[in-house]
Amino acid sequence: MDTLTRLEAIIAARKGANPASSYVAQLNHRGLPVMARKLGEEAVEAVTAALAGSRDELVGEAADVLFHLLVLLGAKDVSLAEVLAELDRREGTSGIDEKNSRNA
Ligand SMILES: N=c1c2ncn([C@@H]3O[C@H](COP(=O)(O)OP(=O)(O)OP(=O)(O)O)[C@@H](O)[C@H]3O)c2ncn1[C@@H]1O[C@H](COP(=O)(O)O)[C@@H](O)[C@H]1O
């Protein structure tokens, strides 16, 4: 099992845990707007690290983005497999074509 799939399973298992002892449970307890805001904050931190930080900082912030994205997807009952299937679907198509079809 790969890292993201393992992390997805851990997040699913921790969702209903005690918020006092689990950060995942705490985020779920605080609700979707907080989870969404956390993902946005981590994304901004990743962007900042890419533009002005070190390589190690970018690695750390990218890990935070993936973690918080999985927490948000879990709360919305969207599986990682569904997201990966969407990426698979796009494989082999030009990114430009994809952009044009979305804007059509
Ligand atoms: N990968 C992670 C992970 N990455 C980041 N974080 C937490 O994300 C938080 C982000 O830090 P911030 O400073 O931005 O946030 P904060 O100010 O501490 O918290 P907020 O009040 O803003 O939410 C930190 O508390 C980190 O510990 C993570 N917490 C948990 N995991 C994984 O989730 C598993 C389950 O964790 P628990 O639910 O805590 O058992 C762990 O075993 C890990 O594998």
Ligand as a Chemical Component Dictionary entry (heavy atoms), coordinates in Angstrom:
data_LIG
# 
_chem_comp.id                   LIG 
_chem_comp.type                 NON-POLYMER 
_chem_comp.pdbx_formal_charge   0 
_chem_comp.three_letter_code    LIG 
# 
loop_
_chem_comp_atom.comp_id 
_chem_comp_atom.atom_id 
_chem_comp_atom.alt_atom_id 
_chem_comp_atom.type_symbol 
_chem_comp_atom.charge 
_chem_comp_atom.model_Cartn_x 
_chem_comp_atom.model_Cartn_y 
_chem_comp_atom.model_Cartn_z 
_chem_comp_atom.pdbx_ordinal 
LIG N1  N1  N 0 0.382  13.663 8.649  1  
LIG C1  C1  C 0 -0.127 14.213 9.627  2  
LIG C2  C2  C 0 0.031  15.630 9.858  3  
LIG N2  N2  N 0 0.660  16.596 9.139  4  
LIG C3  C3  C 0 0.460  17.740 9.821  5  
LIG N3  N3  N 0 -0.276 17.515 10.932 6  
LIG C4  C4  C 0 -0.687 18.470 11.949 7  
LIG O1  O1  O 0 -1.221 19.601 11.288 8  
LIG C5  C5  C 0 -1.115 20.712 12.151 9  
LIG C6  C6  C 0 -0.744 21.880 11.280 10 
LIG O2  O2  O 0 -0.001 22.759 11.990 11 
LIG P1  P1  P 0 -0.438 24.278 12.130 12 
LIG O3  O3  O 0 0.635  24.909 12.947 13 
LIG O4  O4  O 0 -0.748 24.829 10.813 14 
LIG O5  O5  O 0 -1.803 24.170 12.917 15 
LIG P2  P2  P 0 -2.053 24.355 14.451 16 
LIG O6  O6  O 0 -1.906 25.791 14.784 17 
LIG O7  O7  O 0 -1.235 23.374 15.251 18 
LIG O8  O8  O 0 -3.561 23.885 14.531 19 
LIG P3  P3  P 0 -4.879 24.661 14.098 20 
LIG O9  O9  O 0 -5.540 25.005 15.401 21 
LIG O10 O10 O 0 -4.556 25.839 13.236 22 
LIG O11 O11 O 0 -5.676 23.618 13.330 23 
LIG C7  C7  C 0 -0.087 20.347 13.234 24 
LIG O12 O12 O 0 -0.789 20.182 14.461 25 
LIG C8  C8  C 0 0.477  19.020 12.754 26 
LIG O13 O13 O 0 0.763  18.131 13.817 27 
LIG C9  C9  C 0 -0.571 16.219 10.987 28 
LIG N4  N4  N 0 -1.297 15.501 11.874 29 
LIG C10 C10 C 0 -1.442 14.169 11.655 30 
LIG N5  N5  N 0 -0.876 13.510 10.565 31 
LIG C11 C11 C 0 -1.105 12.068 10.333 32 
LIG O14 O14 O 0 -2.373 11.720 10.837 33 
LIG C12 C12 C 0 -2.252 10.630 11.721 34 
LIG C13 C13 C 0 -3.338 10.692 12.777 35 
LIG O15 O15 O 0 -3.113 11.817 13.610 36 
LIG P4  P4  P 0 -4.027 12.000 14.904 37 
LIG O16 O16 O 0 -5.399 12.236 14.414 38 
LIG O17 O17 O 0 -3.449 13.207 15.624 39 
LIG O18 O18 O 0 -3.898 10.752 15.689 40 
LIG C14 C14 C 0 -0.826 10.717 12.270 41 
LIG O19 O19 O 0 -0.377 9.462  12.686 42 
LIG C15 C15 C 0 -0.068 11.192 11.050 43 
LIG O20 O20 O 0 0.208  10.064 10.220 44 
# 
loop_
_chem_comp_bond.comp_id 
_chem_comp_bond.atom_id_1 
_chem_comp_bond.atom_id_2 
_chem_comp_bond.value_order 
_chem_comp_bond.pdbx_ordinal 
LIG N1  C1  DOUB 1  
LIG C1  C2  SING 2  
LIG C1  N5  SING 3  
LIG C2  N2  SING 4  
LIG C2  C9  DOUB 5  
LIG N2  C3  DOUB 6  
LIG C3  N3  SING 7  
LIG N3  C4  SING 8  
LIG N3  C9  SING 9  
LIG C4  O1  SING 10 
LIG C4  C8  SING 11 
LIG O1  C5  SING 12 
LIG C5  C6  SING 13 
LIG C5  C7  SING 14 
LIG C6  O2  SING 15 
LIG O2  P1  SING 16 
LIG P1  O3  DOUB 17 
LIG P1  O4  SING 18 
LIG P1  O5  SING 19 
LIG O5  P2  SING 20 
LIG P2  O6  DOUB 21 
LIG P2  O7  SING 22 
LIG P2  O8  SING 23 
LIG O8  P3  SING 24 
LIG P3  O9  DOUB 25 
LIG P3  O10 SING 26 
LIG P3  O11 SING 27 
LIG C7  O12 SING 28 
LIG C7  C8  SING 29 
LIG C8  O13 SING 30 
LIG C9  N4  SING 31 
LIG N4  C10 DOUB 32 
LIG C10 N5  SING 33 
LIG N5  C11 SING 34 
LIG C11 O14 SING 35 
LIG C11 C15 SING 36 
LIG O14 C12 SING 37 
LIG C12 C13 SING 38 
LIG C12 C14 SING 39 
LIG C13 O15 SING 40 
LIG O15 P4  SING 41 
LIG P4  O16 DOUB 42 
LIG P4  O17 SING 43 
LIG P4  O18 SING 44 
LIG C14 O19 SING 45 
LIG C14 C15 SING 46 
LIG C15 O20 SING 47 
# 
